Amino acid sequence: MPTLAIIGAGPGMGLAIARTFGSRGFDIALIARTKEKLETLAGQLGQEGITAAAFPADVVDRPSLTDALDAAKDRFGGIDVLEYSPAPHSPVPGFALAAPSQVTVDNLQPQIEYVFYGAVTATRAVLPAMREAGAGTLLFTTGGGSVDPVPMLGNVNAASAALRNWVLNLDKELAGSGVHAAHVAINVWIGDGGPEGFPTAMPEQIAPLYWELHEDRDRSEAVFNA
């Protein structure tokens, strides 16, 4: 069975992506900070006939992230697709939003650690085996502000744009290797209850895009608009 590892797995996009790949024969490695949440998701997927397991880790604790991915490889025999989309669902200390003119090293550094350095760490944990096998997919998610920045998210967008630039460049480097890297920019509010006038979409509407990028392998970026 091929295996998908989802970093930042939660009950929204993570679960929808897990179902999209799991229904097509993938085992699922679920990685996020909260063990109980992951085990609940694994149980839901199991009831749907999808094999899933929990591997708790914090993306800003780079050794723990590498250890979780190594444990997932041991459990499932390897990782064929990596999807990186950590997104806090509650306030995180030190992760304040800042407009561009209010960005400082102190409020930008945590975003860089979370959005960008975590992605680099995860990639280094799985890419060597993918290169050796001549097959694999690396998928990375940001908000639409990585492409068209929003003033209230000045520091978040800067970190996301750094990730986007690196992913597009990584895919250029990997051309011809059998490994594909792609960036997804979600330019909508996910789920119900978004800001008034802001476009929304449900996770189930967005998740098929990840399968398309994995299956078609013909582009290094996709922007989801309502």
C-alpha positions in Angstrom: 0.0 0.0 0.0 1.3 3.5 -0.7 1.4 5.9 2.2 0.4 9.6 2.6 1.8 11.5 5.5 -0.2 14.6 6.5 1.6 17.2 8.7 -0.9 19.4 10.4 -3.6 16.8 10.3 -7.0 18.0 11.6 -10.7 17.5 11.2 -11.0 19.9 8.3 -8.6 19.8 5.3 -6.4 17.1 6.8 -9.3 14.7 7.1 -10.7 15.6 3.7 -7.2 15.0 2.1 -6.9 11.7 4.1 -10.2 10.5 2.8 -9.3 11.5 -0.8 -6.1 9.5 -0.8 -7.4 6.7 1.5 -10.3 6.0 -0.7 -7.8 5.4 -3.5 -5.8 2.8 -1.6 -3.4 4.9 0.5 -2.5 4.3 4.2 -2.4 7.5 6.1 0.1 8.8 8.7 -1.4 11.6 10.7 1.0 14.1 12.2 0.1 17.0 14.5 0.7 18.2 18.1 -2.3 16.6 19.8 -2.2 12.8 20.2 -5.9 12.5 21.2 -7.1 14.5 18.2 -5.0 12.3 15.9 -6.3 9.1 17.4 -9.9 10.4 16.9 -9.2 11.1 13.3 -7.5 7.7 12.8 -10.5 6.0 14.4 -12.9 7.9 12.0 -10.8 6.8 9.0 -10.6 3.3 10.3 -14.4 3.1 10.4 -14.4 4.1 6.7 -12.0 1.3 5.8 -8.9 3.5 5.6 -5.8 2.4 7.6 -4.4 5.4 9.5 -2.2 5.9 12.5 -1.2 8.8 14.8 2.3 10.2 15.1 2.3 13.2 17.4 4.9 16.0 16.7 5.3 19.7 16.9 6.5 21.3 13.6 8.6 23.9 15.5 10.4 21.0 17.3 12.4 19.8 14.4 13.8 16.6 16.0 10.2 15.6 17.0 9.0 16.1 13.5 11.8 14.0 12.0 11.2 11.3 14.6 7.5 11.2 13.8 8.2 10.8 10.1 10.7 8.1 10.8 8.2 6.3 12.9 5.6 6.6 10.1 8.1 5.1 7.7 8.8 2.2 10.1 5.0 1.6 10.6 4.0 1.7 6.9 7.2 0.8 5.1 7.9 4.3 3.6 6.2 7.5 2.7 5.1 8.0 -0.9 3.3 11.4 -0.6 4.0 14.1 1.9 1.4 16.9 2.5 2.5 19.8 4.7 -0.2 22.2 6.0 0.1 23.1 9.7 -2.5 25.6 10.7 -3.3 26.5 14.3 -6.9 26.2 15.2 -6.5 28.2 18.4 -4.1 31.1 19.4 -0.5 30.1 19.8 1.7 32.1 22.1 4.2 34.1 20.2 2.3 33.9 16.9 0.9 37.4 16.7 -0.3 38.7 13.3 1.4 41.9 12.0 0.9 44.3 9.2 3.9 44.8 6.9 5.0 48.0 8.6 4.7 46.3 12.0 6.8 43.2 11.1 9.8 42.7 13.3 12.3 39.9 13.5 10.6 38.8 16.7 7.2 38.4 15.2 8.4 37.1 11.9 10.8 34.4 13.2 8.0 32.2 14.7 6.1 32.2 11.4 9.3 31.3 9.5 9.9 28.4 12.0 6.3 27.2 11.6 5.6 27.7 8.0 8.9 27.3 6.3 11.5 25.5 8.5 9.0 22.8 9.3 8.5 22.1 5.7 12.2 22.0 5.0 12.7 19.6 7.9 9.9 17.3 6.8 11.2 17.2 3.2 14.7 16.3 4.3 13.2 13.4 6.2 11.5 11.8 3.2 13.2 13.1 0.0 16.3 10.9 0.0 14.2 7.7 -0.1 11.9 9.2 -2.8 14.9 10.1 -4.9 16.3 6.6 -4.5 13.0 5.1 -5.6 12.6 7.5 -8.4 9.0 8.3 -7.3 7.2 10.5 -4.8 5.1 13.6 -4.3 5.7 16.6 -2.0 2.7 18.9 -1.5 2.8 22.1 0.5 -0.2 24.3 1.5 -0.4 28.0 2.3 -3.1 30.6 2.2 -3.7 32.7 -0.9 -1.7 35.5 0.7 1.5 33.8 -0.3 0.6 34.8 -3.9 -1.5 37.9 -3.3 -0.6 39.2 0.1 -3.1 40.7 2.6 -1.9 43.6 4.9 -3.2 42.2 8.2 -1.1 39.0 7.5 2.2 40.8 6.8 4.4 38.4 8.7 2.4 35.2 7.9 2.4 36.0 4.2 6.1 36.7 4.1 6.8 33.3 5.6 4.3 31.6 3.3 5.9 33.3 0.2 9.3 32.0 1.3 7.9 28.5 1.4 6.1 29.0 -2.0 9.4 30.2 -3.6 11.3 27.3 -2.3 8.7 24.7 -3.4 8.6 26.0 -6.9 12.4 26.0 -7.0 12.5 22.5 -5.5 10.2 21.2 -8.3 12.6 22.7 -10.9 15.5 20.9 -9.3 13.6 17.6 -9.1 12.6 17.6 -12.8 13.3 14.2 -14.4 13.9 12.5 -11.0 10.4 11.0 -10.7 9.7 13.1 -7.6 7.2 16.0 -7.9 6.8 19.0 -5.7 3.8 21.3 -5.8 2.4 24.3 -3.8 -1.3 24.8 -3.1 -2.5 28.3 -2.2 -6.0 28.2 -0.7 -7.5 31.6 -1.5 -10.8 31.0 0.4 -12.0 30.7 4.0 -12.2 27.0 4.7 -15.6 25.9 6.2 -18.5 28.0 7.5 -18.3 31.2 9.5 -15.8 33.2 7.5 -15.6 37.0 7.5 -18.5 38.7 5.8 -18.0 38.9 2.1 -15.0 36.6 2.0 -15.3 33.6 -0.3 -15.7 30.2 1.4 -15.4 26.5 0.4 -15.7 23.2 2.3 -12.7 21.0 2.7 -14.3 18.3 0.5 -14.4 20.8 -2.4 -10.7 21.5 -2.1 -9.2 18.1 -1.3 -9.5 16.7 -4.9 -7.0 19.3 -6.0 -4.3 17.5 -4.1 -5.0 14.2 -5.8 -4.9 16.0 -9.2 -1.4 17.4 -8.4 -0.2 14.0 -7.3 -1.7 12.1 -10.2 -1.2 14.6 -13.1 2.2 15.9 -12.1 1.9 18.6 -14.7 2.2 21.8 -12.6 4.1 23.0 -9.5 1.4 25.3 -8.2 -2.4 25.4 -7.9 -4.4 28.3 -6.5 -7.9 27.4 -5.2 -10.4 30.1 -5.7 -14.1 29.9 -4.9 
